[in-house]
Amino acid sequence: MNEGFVKVKPGEQADVCIINTCTVTDIADRKSRQAIGKLHRLHPNAIIIVIGCYAQLKPEEIANLPGVNLVLGSHEKFNILEYLKGLDKNNPTSIHRTEIKHVKEFRHSSSREDRTRYFLKVQDGCDYFCTYCTIPFARGRSRNAPVSETLAMAQSIIREGAKEIVLTGVNIGDFGKSSGESFFDLLKAIDDINADVRFRISSIEPNLLSDEIITFAAQSKRIMPHFHIPLQSGSNEVLGLMKRKYNRELFAHRVEKIKSLMPDAFIGVDVIVGVNGETDEYFEDSVQFIDSLDISQLHVFTYSERANTKMLQIEYHNSPAEKKRRSDTLHLLSDKKTKAFYEQHMGKSYPVLWENRSHGENMIGFTSNYIRVEKPMNRTSINTIEEVKLGGWNVDRTALMAGR
């Protein structure tokens, strides 16, 4: 790097450790604390810097953890090097944090890590104050850069060799509030890119995933038939308690619209179980509704009470055992949905982008409609797109094998 930093190899001692935290649940907080403790034990002489949503919401709590030298809020994390200069490990922990509601600036970021797939943040913040969620308090108001700047960032990533870019953000369907544009405007712009690259839309609210966007994606040259849509509950009563901006009838319409135009599309769905007010009857109603949907996978989250959220005012609580039972029920339903989706595509051919990671002796790739595929490792295939006929299951039934 230009500032002289290099990533340490396993077994080497680091001079600086940076932990980017999440705070969406109590479990996320706990995992962040565990990561901080582990890095302090492994690198006792390193400067430890903690950033991210947990650092924004509870900076003093983090500052009191052993080994932490610097805590940066969501706005300050983009200037780590400036805060690092002159930092004395022997001084008390420093906290730098701006009240996020005052932050209007948006900064692009992208990441690749060890995968071929790139992630491009196109939007930040959220103006939805759902009763269970602290994201607006941790990330601020919805904001973005203009389409022109976002497009330039994407083109820069493509020049680095990207074959696939995932458009990410906190509430990406809200893109455009800062620039008088829309998420649809961004999609039209990236579809005109003259390059061998494909794009995926990350999680997008069902009320913002318009029929116009779905119709455009169905005929797009660049946007893959892959959607991730948060439902959170299949009960309209619970959606009301959550203060979500749609009902289940709208959600069902979005799924039906996608499948009518893109029958092979992968649809992933977020669901939260055990929120305050979710009775047994509401949960069973939710399960029946979800089971009726032509979707591919569920991402199941267990409700965790968060300070300063309005859901704390709802008196009906579910026990930890009941939350686990509901989570297990939906995980089983998800497994059934995913298995059926994969099996209906066996024998079909799709373009697969091979990634720089492996599963045993096999390399991993994903089809255009997000089916995980494996084949014997061939390093010359990394970051290339190959037309593949899908065979049967791999050994542990987590992927399909590339046929011949």
Rosetta blueprint (number, residue, H / E / L):
1 M L
2 N L
3 E L
4 G L
5 F L
6 V L
7 K L
8 V L
9 K L
10 P L
11 G L
12 E L
13 Q L
14 A L
15 D L
16 V E
17 C E
18 I E
19 I E
20 N E
21 T E
22 C L
23 T L
24 V L
25 T L
26 D H
27 I H
28 A H
29 D H
30 R H
31 K H
32 S H
33 R H
34 Q H
35 A H
36 I H
37 G H
38 K H
39 L H
40 H H
41 R H
42 L H
43 H L
44 P L
45 N L
46 A L
47 I E
48 I E
49 I E
50 V E
51 I E
52 G E
53 C H
54 Y H
55 A H
56 Q H
57 L H
58 K L
59 P H
60 E H
61 E H
62 I H
63 A H
64 N L
65 L L
66 P L
67 G L
68 V E
69 N E
70 L E
71 V E
72 L E
73 G L
74 S L
75 H L
76 E H
77 K H
78 F H
79 N H
80 I H
81 L H
82 E H
83 Y H
84 L H
85 K L
86 G L
87 L L
88 D L
89 K L
90 N L
91 N L
92 P L
93 T L
94 S E
95 I E
96 H E
97 R L
98 T L
99 E L
100 I H
101 K H
102 H H
103 V L
104 K L
105 E L
106 F L
107 R L
108 H L
109 S E
110 S E
111 S E
112 R L
113 E L
114 D L
115 R L
116 T L
117 R L
118 Y E
119 F E
120 L E
121 K E
122 V L
123 Q E
124 D E
125 G L
126 C L
127 D L
128 Y L
129 F L
130 C L
131 T L
132 Y L
133 C L
134 T L
135 I H
136 P H
137 F H
138 A H
139 R H
140 G L
141 R L
142 S L
143 R E
144 N E
145 A L
146 P L
147 V H
148 S H
149 E H
150 T H
151 L H
152 A H
153 M H
154 A H
155 Q H
156 S H
157 I H
158 I H
159 R H
160 E L
161 G L
162 A L
163 K L
164 E E
165 I E
166 V E
167 L E
168 T E
169 G L
170 V L
171 N L
172 I H
173 G H
174 D H
175 F L
176 G L
177 K L
178 S L
179 S L
180 G L
181 E L
182 S L
183 F H
184 F H
185 D H
186 L H
187 L H
188 K H
189 A H
190 I H
191 D H
192 D L
193 I L
194 N L
195 A L
196 D L
197 V L
198 R E
199 F E
200 R E
201 I E
202 S L
203 S L
204 I L
205 E L
206 P L
207 N L
208 L L
209 L L
210 S L
211 D H
212 E H
213 I H
214 I H
215 T H
216 F H
217 A H
218 A H
219 Q H
220 S L
221 K L
222 R L
223 I E
224 M L
225 P L
226 H E
227 F E
228 H E
229 I E
230 P E
231 L E
232 Q E
233 S L
234 G L
235 S L
236 N H
237 E H
238 V H
239 L H
240 G H
241 L H
242 M H
243 K L
244 R L
245 K L
246 Y L
247 N L
248 R H
249 E H
250 L H
251 F H
252 A H
253 H H
254 R H
255 V H
256 E H
257 K H
258 I H
259 K H
260 S H
261 L H
262 M L
263 P L
264 D L
265 A L
266 F E
267 I E
268 G E
269 V E
270 D E
271 V E
272 I E
273 V E
274 G L
275 V L
276 N L
277 G L
278 E L
279 T L
280 D H
281 E H
282 Y H
283 F H
284 E H
285 D H
286 S H
287 V H
288 Q H
289 F H
290 I H
291 D H
292 S H
293 L L
294 D L
295 I L
296 S L
297 Q E
298 L E
299 H E
300 V E
301 F E
302 T E
303 Y L
304 S L
305 E L
306 R L
307 A L
308 N L
309 T L
310 K H
311 M H
312 L H
313 Q H
314 I L
315 E L
316 Y L
317 H L
318 N L
319 S L
320 P H
321 A H
322 E H
323 K H
324 K H
325 R H
326 R H
327 S H
328 D H
329 T H
330 L H
331 H H
332 L H
333 L H
334 S H
335 D H
336 K H
337 K H
338 T H
339 K H
340 A H
341 F H
342 Y H
343 E H
344 Q L
345 H L
346 M L
347 G L
348 K L
349 S E
350 Y E
351 P E
352 V E
353 L E
354 W E
355 E E
356 N E
357 R E
358 S E
359 H E
360 G L
361 E L
362 N E
363 M E
364 I E
365 G E
366 F E
367 T E
368 S L
369 N L
370 Y L
371 I L
372 R E
373 V E
374 E E
375 K E
376 P E
377 M L
378 N L
379 R H
380 T H
381 S H
382 I L
383 N L
384 T L
385 I E
386 E E
387 E E
388 V E
389 K E
390 L E
391 G E
392 G E
393 W E
394 N L
395 V L
396 D L
397 R L
398 T L
399 A L
400 L E
401 M E
402 A E
403 G L
404 R L
